[in-house]
Amino acid sequence: MIRFTVYCLALGYLLTGVCRAQEVASSTLGQVTLQSPENHGGFNAFALSPDGRLVAGGTGVGTMTSGGKTESFGGEVLLWDARTGRIRKTLGRHAASPGLVRFDAAGKRVFSYSREDAAVKIFKVKGGKPKVQLELGGPGGLGKPPIVSSDLSILAHLVQKQASIGGSKPVLSRALELWDLKKKR
């Protein structure tokens, strides 16, 4: 077994409680440390490609103020080489921290989801603009991320919204949405 060790050093301090590690079976790799991007707000999610050659991950969003100027960073969906730990490319970014990443069964696309901005993106591993980019109807109900099929064609999302009935106090309403990601609806 190997353990991907990710050092969450951002702005010179250790972010605790944010990192997650993923174990994979391998007899040759040993321990690999994934390269950190220059600025990020920690690591929120990881996925290993079906062939074990790539790691996809999402970085947390953070802000830094210096000289009265505030800068935002993070939210990237990154791709690492699993053997060397080096970042191969940034596939794209979310406006908020992606909390779920996943490869399709063929290892050619990466799915990412951010609860804070209720956005889903699907990137080609080869790069370029997101193949699919959707704003869902709201954050996942019960704190649950959406469920996506292994070929990334269908998404099920439990949406939680507030609704008023006859001027009374707002109540939570939940609805299960099914999305055809190929048709983007």
C-alpha positions in Angstrom: 0.0 0.0 0.0 1.1 3.6 -0.5 -0.3 6.6 1.1 -0.4 9.9 -0.7 0.8 12.4 1.8 -0.3 16.0 1.1 1.3 18.7 3.1 -1.3 21.5 3.5 1.1 24.4 3.8 -0.5 27.6 2.7 0.8 31.0 3.6 3.3 29.5 6.0 1.0 27.7 8.4 -0.4 24.2 8.6 -4.0 23.8 7.8 -5.4 21.1 10.1 -8.5 19.1 9.6 -8.7 19.9 5.9 -6.4 17.2 4.3 -7.5 13.8 3.2 -5.3 11.0 2.1 -6.1 8.2 -0.3 -4.6 4.7 -0.3 -4.0 2.7 -3.4 -2.7 -0.7 -4.0 0.7 -0.8 -5.6 3.9 -2.8 -5.1 6.3 -0.4 -6.8 5.4 3.2 -6.0 6.3 3.6 -2.3 5.3 6.8 -0.7 4.6 9.8 -2.9 4.1 13.4 -1.8 1.8 15.4 -4.0 3.2 18.8 -5.0 1.2 21.7 -3.6 0.2 24.6 -5.8 1.7 28.0 -4.8 -1.5 29.3 -3.1 -4.4 27.3 -1.9 -6.7 26.9 1.0 -6.0 23.2 1.7 -7.1 20.1 -0.1 -10.8 19.0 0.0 -11.1 15.9 -2.2 -9.1 13.4 -4.2 -9.7 10.7 -6.7 -7.4 8.1 -8.3 -7.7 7.3 -12.0 -8.8 3.8 -12.9 -5.3 3.0 -14.3 -3.7 4.4 -11.1 -1.5 6.9 -13.1 -3.3 10.1 -12.2 -4.6 11.8 -9.1 -7.3 14.5 -9.4 -8.0 16.8 -6.5 -9.7 20.0 -5.5 -8.2 22.9 -3.5 -9.9 25.0 -0.9 -10.6 28.7 -1.5 -8.9 31.3 0.6 -8.3 35.0 0.7 -5.3 37.1 1.6 -5.2 40.8 2.3 -2.0 42.7 1.9 -1.6 46.5 1.7 -5.4 46.9 1.7 -5.8 44.7 -1.4 -7.6 41.3 -1.0 -6.7 38.5 -3.2 -8.7 35.2 -3.7 -7.0 31.9 -4.5 -7.8 28.2 -4.7 -10.9 26.4 -5.9 -8.8 24.6 -8.6 -9.3 21.1 -9.9 -5.7 19.8 -10.3 -4.3 16.7 -12.0 -1.1 15.1 -10.5 1.2 12.3 -11.9 0.7 9.5 -9.3 4.2 8.2 -9.7 6.1 11.5 -9.2 3.6 13.6 -7.3 4.1 16.5 -9.7 1.2 18.7 -10.8 0.5 17.9 -14.5 -2.1 20.6 -15.0 -4.9 22.7 -13.6 -8.0 21.5 -15.3 -10.1 24.5 -14.2 -11.5 26.1 -11.1 -14.7 26.7 -9.1 -15.8 29.9 -7.4 -15.8 27.9 -4.2 -14.0 24.9 -2.8 -14.7 21.7 -4.8 -15.6 19.0 -2.2 -16.0 16.1 -4.6 -13.9 14.9 -7.6 -14.2 11.7 -9.5 -12.8 10.1 -12.7 -15.1 8.5 -15.2 -14.7 4.7 -15.7 -12.5 5.2 -18.7 -10.2 7.8 -16.9 -10.7 10.4 -19.6 -12.9 12.9 -17.8 -13.0 14.3 -14.2 -16.2 15.3 -12.5 -16.1 18.0 -9.8 -18.7 19.5 -7.5 -18.7 22.4 -5.1 -21.4 22.6 -2.5 -20.8 26.3 -1.8 -21.5 27.4 -5.3 -23.7 24.4 -6.2 -21.7 23.9 -9.4 -20.8 20.8 -11.3 -18.0 20.7 -13.9 -16.7 17.9 -16.1 -13.2 18.3 -17.5 -11.4 16.4 -20.1 -8.2 15.0 -18.7 -6.4 16.2 -21.8 -7.4 19.8 -20.8 -9.4 22.6 -22.4 -12.7 24.2 -21.3 -15.0 22.2 -19.1 -17.0 19.7 -21.2 -20.0 20.3 -18.9 -20.7 23.2 -16.6 -23.9 23.3 -14.6 -25.3 25.4 -11.8 -27.5 23.1 -9.7 -30.7 24.3 -8.0 -29.0 24.8 -4.7 -26.7 23.1 -2.3 -27.2 19.4 -1.6 -29.9 18.6 1.0 -28.8 16.8 4.2 -25.2 17.9 3.4 -24.9 15.2 0.7 -23.0 15.7 -2.5 -24.7 14.6 -5.8 -24.3 11.1 -7.1 -23.0 10.6 -10.6 -23.0 7.5 -12.8 -19.7 5.9 -13.6 -19.8 7.2 -17.2 -20.6 10.7 -15.9 -23.8 10.8 -18.0 -26.5 11.0 -15.2 -26.5 13.0 -12.0 -28.8 12.7 -9.0 -28.9 15.7 -6.7 -31.1 16.2 -3.6 -31.7 19.9 -3.5 -32.6 21.7 -0.3 -34.5 25.0 -0.6 -36.5 27.3 1.8 -40.1 27.8 1.0 -42.9 29.9 2.6 -46.4 28.6 2.8 -49.1 31.2 3.3 -46.8 33.7 4.9 -45.7 31.4 7.7 -42.1 30.7 8.7 -39.9 29.4 6.0 -39.7 25.6 5.9 -37.1 23.4 4.3 -38.2 21.7 1.1 -36.2 18.9 -0.6 -36.5 17.8 -4.2 -34.5 15.0 -6.0 -33.3 16.3 -9.3 -32.0 14.1 -12.1 -29.8 15.6 -14.7 -28.8 14.2 -18.1 -25.2 15.6 -18.2 -24.9 14.9 -22.0 -27.8 17.1 -22.7 -27.1 19.5 -19.8 -30.7 19.4 -18.5 
